[in-house]
Amino acid sequence: MVKRLVIVVALIIALFMAPVSAVSGSQININTAAAEELITLPGIGPALAERIIEYRSQFPFETEEDIMQVPGIGEGRFNDIKDQITVE
């Protein structure tokens, strides 16, 4: 429980220190983005960001749509983020 709280606090702090490109409207590369960048996307919190990172470590994303293979990301959430992500 304490470990999870520490991770969440660290991610929140890192969010405020995230690169400008992560929050300025640039697309986020879902194959290389850190958790701090991923959580800037609508509907993506720390847990889902970690799932994305775990998934891509085994199956790199070839298209933006591939992110829907990550548990918790369905068509609705994909539609919310599709214009903000890239695999290039």
C-alpha positions as CSV (number, residue, x, y, z in Angstrom):
1,M,0.0,0.0,0.0
2,V,2.8,2.4,0.9
3,K,4.7,1.4,-2.2
4,R,1.7,2.2,-4.4
5,L,1.2,5.5,-2.7
6,V,4.9,6.4,-3.2
7,I,4.6,5.5,-6.9
8,V,1.5,7.6,-7.4
9,V,3.1,10.6,-5.6
10,A,6.2,10.2,-7.7
11,L,4.1,10.2,-10.9
12,I,2.2,13.3,-9.9
13,I,5.4,15.1,-9.1
14,A,6.9,13.9,-12.4
15,L,3.8,15.2,-14.3
16,F,4.6,18.7,-13.2
17,M,8.1,18.2,-14.5
18,A,7.1,16.4,-17.7
19,P,8.7,17.6,-20.9
20,V,6.9,20.5,-22.6
21,S,6.2,18.3,-25.6
22,A,4.2,15.9,-23.5
23,V,1.7,18.6,-22.5
24,S,1.9,21.2,-25.3
25,G,-0.1,19.5,-28.0
26,S,2.6,17.3,-29.6
27,Q,1.8,13.7,-30.2
28,I,3.1,11.2,-27.7
29,N,4.9,8.2,-29.0
30,I,3.3,5.3,-27.2
31,N,6.3,3.0,-27.9
32,T,8.7,5.3,-26.1
33,A,6.8,7.5,-23.7
34,A,7.5,7.4,-20.0
35,A,4.6,6.9,-17.6
36,E,4.7,10.6,-16.8
37,E,4.0,11.4,-20.4
38,L,1.3,8.7,-20.8
39,I,-0.7,10.0,-17.8
40,T,-1.1,13.4,-19.6
41,L,-3.5,11.6,-22.0
42,P,-7.2,11.8,-21.2
43,G,-8.3,8.8,-19.2
44,I,-4.8,7.4,-18.7
45,G,-3.9,7.2,-15.0
46,P,-0.8,5.7,-13.4
47,A,-2.1,2.1,-13.4
48,L,-3.1,2.2,-17.1
49,A,0.2,3.9,-18.0
50,E,2.1,1.0,-16.4
51,R,-0.1,-1.5,-18.3
52,I,0.8,0.2,-21.6
53,I,4.5,0.1,-20.8
54,E,4.3,-3.6,-19.8
55,Y,2.3,-4.5,-22.9
56,R,4.7,-2.7,-25.3
57,S,7.7,-4.3,-23.7
58,Q,6.4,-7.6,-25.2
59,F,4.5,-6.3,-28.2
60,P,5.7,-3.0,-29.6
61,F,2.8,-1.0,-31.1
62,E,2.8,-1.1,-34.9
63,T,-0.2,1.2,-35.3
64,E,-2.0,3.6,-32.9
65,E,-5.0,1.3,-32.9
66,D,-2.8,-1.5,-31.4
67,I,-3.1,0.3,-28.0
68,M,-6.6,-1.1,-27.8
69,Q,-5.0,-4.5,-27.1
70,V,-4.0,-3.2,-23.7
71,P,-6.6,-4.2,-21.1
72,G,-8.6,-1.1,-20.1
73,I,-8.3,0.6,-23.4
74,G,-11.3,0.1,-25.6
75,E,-12.7,2.0,-28.5
76,G,-14.1,4.9,-26.5
77,R,-10.8,5.6,-24.7
78,F,-8.9,5.1,-27.9
79,N,-11.2,7.7,-29.6
80,D,-10.4,10.1,-26.8
81,I,-6.6,9.8,-27.3
82,K,-6.1,8.8,-31.0
83,D,-5.2,12.4,-32.1
84,Q,-2.7,12.7,-29.4
85,I,-0.7,9.5,-29.9
86,T,1.7,8.2,-32.5
87,V,3.9,5.1,-33.0
88,E,6.6,7.0,-35.1
